[in-house]
Amino acid sequence: MRLSDSITTIKGVGAKKQILLEAMGISTIYDLLEHKPFRYQNRLSREPFMDVPEGKDVLIGGILINKRLRSIGKGRTMLECALRDESGIFHAIFFNMPFLEKNLRLGTDYTLFGKMKWRNGAKTIVNPEMYPADSPRDIRGIIPVYRRTAGISSNELSKLVRSIVDKLDESCEWLGDELIEKNNLAPEDYAYRNIHFPESGAAYNRAKFRLIYDKLLAFQYSVLYNRRILDEECGNSKIAPVDIGKFLESLPFRLTLGQQSAIDDIEHDLMNTRAMNRLVQGDVGCGNCRR
């Protein structure tokens, strides 16, 4: 697998999904790896419901002890569930999902993910994700959340990225061992794996540092490359020296050391075969025009 390969080489990406991905600027495997999560969900472990803050995404769980489906008018329904964990009883409410009433079983341990709110004096989680504990859908870890477009979900993007990072190896590395060791950089495959699916906070930070380093290094290379192209296009830009002594003597003040140094640097560059690329700076009040 090469990073330049088309996204259509990924299993599950057909013509329709290809159009959706390309609309997001994702045409290659590299593009998909560079489509990084904009936030993460902490699903490492379940918390006692009494300890979770209001209004934040939380992972909780408990034994289903009661459920009641009722109509709330105009064809709408509300399923009320009561669950118990080690800290007490909390409630989950599902709007317009009547099918859940048959699927949820009393006495079963469920894991829920969503926002906890106060409702009618009780802590309640509304329309959460809810799966039997320890089932294949009860996913634990730091879960990435991606920016997406209509027709493709963050979970779908996560599965596509997972299918790629699991196959990454040292062949995707583009830096030499000496540079990696000198700067204590993480391997490229490790960086992509942990920027999308962090093993820990430390692993995420190490991955982020490596990928930022890559961007800055690539930018520096591009600047040097463009400078080289500019030098080739300009050819020999050497200018014959000009005697500016009489002009300097006519000035009603003496040059400062900084001004004289700047003139010397400019004269040196003008006599060079390469095009000059300088910015002359003089801060107000620093004495550049002192008499």
PEWO-V885099 format. One record per residue. RES is the residue in one small letter. PHI is phi in whole degrees, -180 to 180 (none if undefined). OMEGA is omega as a letter, one per 30 degrees, with the letter a starting at -180 (NA if undefined). D_LAST is the distance of its C-alpha to the last C-alpha in Angstrom with 2 decimals. Layout:
# PEWO-V885099
[[RES	PHI	OMEGA	D_LAST] [RES	PHI	OMEGA	D_LAST]]
This chain:
# PEWO-V885099
[[m	none	l	68.59] [r	-111	a	65.22] [l	-66	l	62.29] [s	-85	a	62.22] [d	-65	l	65.86] [s	-67	l	66.70] [i	-65	l	67.44] [t	-70	l	70.93] [t	-78	l	71.68] [i	-83	l	71.63] [k	-61	l	75.10] [g	99	l	75.50] [v	-102	l	72.93] [g	-98	a	74.90] [a	-63	a	73.97] [k	-66	a	73.52] [k	-69	l	71.35] [q	-61	l	69.32] [i	-63	l	68.46] [l	-65	a	67.38] [l	-68	a	65.22] [e	-66	l	63.59] [a	-66	l	62.75] [m	-94	a	60.71] [g	84	a	58.94] [i	-110	a	61.25] [s	-116	a	62.79] [t	-125	l	62.84] [i	-62	l	63.52] [y	-62	l	59.83] [d	-59	a	59.04] [l	-68	l	61.56] [l	-65	a	60.11] [e	-80	l	56.66] [h	-83	a	58.12] [k	-84	l	57.46] [p	-61	l	58.87] [f	-95	l	56.77] [r	-163	a	58.61] [y	-134	l	61.47] [q	-108	l	64.65] [n	-87	l	65.61] [r	-120	a	69.32] [l	-68	a	69.57] [s	-155	l	72.18] [r	-76	l	74.07] [e	-112	l	73.08] [p	-61	a	75.44] [f	-62	a	75.24] [m	-69	a	74.77] [d	-97	a	71.47] [v	-83	l	69.82] [p	-77	l	67.16] [e	-81	l	67.78] [g	83	l	66.21] [k	-117	l	65.19] [d	-65	a	66.89] [v	-137	l	69.24] [l	-111	l	72.02] [i	-131	l	75.14] [g	-166	l	78.84] [g	180	l	82.30] [i	-84	l	86.00] [l	-73	a	87.10] [i	-111	l	89.59] [n	-161	l	90.04] [k	-150	a	89.33] [r	-149	l	90.20] [l	-103	l	89.77] [r	-143	l	89.97] [s	-86	l	89.36] [i	-119	l	86.65] [g	94	l	87.70] [k	56	l	87.07] [g	79	a	87.90] [r	-94	a	85.28] [t	-130	l	86.06] [m	-138	l	84.61] [l	-103	l	85.54] [e	-102	a	85.09] [c	-124	l	85.12] [a	-115	a	85.23] [l	-130	a	84.16] [r	-124	l	84.27] [d	-120	a	82.04] [e	-67	a	81.93] [s	-102	l	79.99] [g	143	a	82.23] [i	-111	l	82.96] [f	-133	a	80.50] [h	-124	l	81.00] [a	-127	a	80.05] [i	-125	l	80.49] [f	-124	l	80.79] [f	-95	l	80.84] [n	56	l	82.91] [m	-132	a	83.85] [p	-64	a	87.59] [f	-64	a	88.32] [l	-67	a	86.69] [e	-59	l	89.54] [k	-81	a	91.93] [n	-80	a	89.49] [l	-82	a	88.43] [r	-116	l	90.97] [l	-62	l	91.61] [g	85	a	91.26] [t	-94	l	88.70] [d	-85	a	85.35] [y	-119	l	82.49] [t	-107	a	78.75] [l	-125	l	76.61] [f	-134	l	72.98] [g	170	a	71.27] [k	-100	l	69.75] [m	-87	l	71.55] [k	-135	l	71.85] [w	-85	a	73.75] [r	-140	a	76.63] [n	55	l	79.33] [g	80	a	78.46] [a	-132	l	78.66] [k	-72	a	76.23] [t	-136	l	76.76] [i	-113	a	75.33] [v	-104	l	75.64] [n	47	a	76.41] [p	-80	l	75.35] [e	-74	a	75.95] [m	-144	a	79.16] [y	-135	l	80.90] [p	-58	a	83.56] [a	-59	l	82.00] [d	67	l	81.69] [s	-83	l	82.63] [p	-57	a	80.77] [r	-88	l	78.85] [d	-85	a	77.75] [i	-81	l	74.52] [r	-113	l	72.48] [g	132	l	68.92] [i	-96	a	65.41] [i	-95	a	66.11] [p	-75	l	63.45] [v	-124	a	63.04] [y	-110	l	61.76] [r	-70	a	60.43] [r	-143	l	63.22] [t	-127	a	64.63] [a	-59	l	67.96] [g	104	l	70.82] [i	-143	a	69.49] [s	-97	l	69.15] [s	-64	l	66.85] [n	-64	l	69.90] [e	-65	l	70.60] [l	-62	l	67.06] [s	-62	l	67.40] [k	-66	l	70.66] [l	-65	l	69.17] [v	-64	l	66.20] [r	-59	a	68.59] [s	-65	l	70.72] [i	-87	a	67.69] [v	-64	l	66.05] [d	-69	a	69.45] [k	-103	a	69.55] [l	-68	l	66.02] [d	-144	a	65.83] [e	-65	a	63.58] [s	-68	l	63.91] [c	-88	a	61.20] [e	-74	a	58.64] [w	-119	l	55.84] [l	-103	l	53.74] [g	-75	a	54.68] [d	-59	a	56.18] [e	-63	l	53.37] [l	-68	l	50.69] [i	-65	a	52.96] [e	-69	a	53.66] [k	-61	a	50.06] [n	-102	l	48.87] [n	52	a	52.11] [l	-91	l	52.80] [a	-75	l	56.04] [p	-61	a	58.20] [e	-62	a	57.81] [d	-65	l	61.38] [y	-63	a	60.93] [a	-63	a	57.73] [y	-67	a	59.42] [r	-64	a	62.53] [n	-91	l	60.76] [i	-81	l	58.29] [h	-94	a	61.38] [f	-132	a	63.91] [p	-62	l	62.17] [e	-76	a	64.36] [s	-165	l	62.22] [g	-64	l	58.83] [a	-66	l	57.59] [a	-66	l	58.95] [y	-63	a	57.21] [n	-63	l	53.81] [r	-67	l	54.29] [a	-65	a	55.33] [k	-62	l	52.40] [f	-62	a	49.92] [r	-64	a	51.54] [l	-70	l	51.53] [i	-68	l	47.88] [y	-59	l	47.05] [d	-57	a	49.03] [k	-64	a	47.06] [l	-66	l	43.64] [l	-66	l	44.84] [a	-63	l	46.35] [f	-64	l	43.13] [q	-64	l	41.16] [y	-61	a	43.80] [s	-66	l	43.63] [v	-63	l	39.85] [l	-65	l	40.37] [y	-66	l	43.34] [n	-64	l	41.52] [r	-64	l	38.67] [r	-64	l	41.35] [i	-62	l	43.00] [l	-63	l	39.73] [d	-62	a	39.11] [e	-68	a	42.67] [e	-72	a	42.42] [c	-76	a	39.17] [g	69	a	40.52] [n	-79	a	38.33] [s	-103	a	34.86] [k	-63	l	33.34] [i	-117	a	30.93] [a	-61	a	30.54] [p	-62	a	27.20] [v	-121	l	24.86] [d	-81	a	22.66] [i	-106	a	19.15] [g	-59	a	17.83] [k	-63	l	17.80] [f	-64	a	15.98] [l	-65	l	13.10] [e	-68	a	13.12] [s	-79	a	13.06] [l	-71	a	9.75] [p	-80	l	7.36] [f	-150	l	4.54] [r	-94	l	6.20] [l	-67	l	8.22] [t	-76	l	9.07] [l	-62	l	12.75] [g	-66	l	13.89] [q	-66	a	12.63] [q	-65	l	14.20] [s	-64	l	17.25] [a	-65	l	17.72] [i	-64	l	17.74] [d	-62	l	20.21] [d	-64	a	22.39] [i	-66	l	22.57] [e	-61	l	23.51] [h	-63	a	26.12] [d	-68	a	27.58] [l	-65	l	27.82] [m	-91	l	29.90] [n	-89	l	32.14] [t	-77	l	35.47] [r	-92	l	34.88] [a	-65	l	33.04] [m	-76	l	29.55] [n	-141	a	29.33] [r	-132	l	25.86] [l	-123	l	23.86] [v	-91	a	20.07] [q	-119	l	18.85] [g	-138	a	15.51] [d	-74	l	16.14] [v	-63	l	14.56] [g	89	a	12.73] [c	-92	l	12.58] [g	93	a	8.85] [n	-66	a	9.09] [c	-114	a	6.35] [r	-65	l	3.81] [r	-78	NA	0.00]]
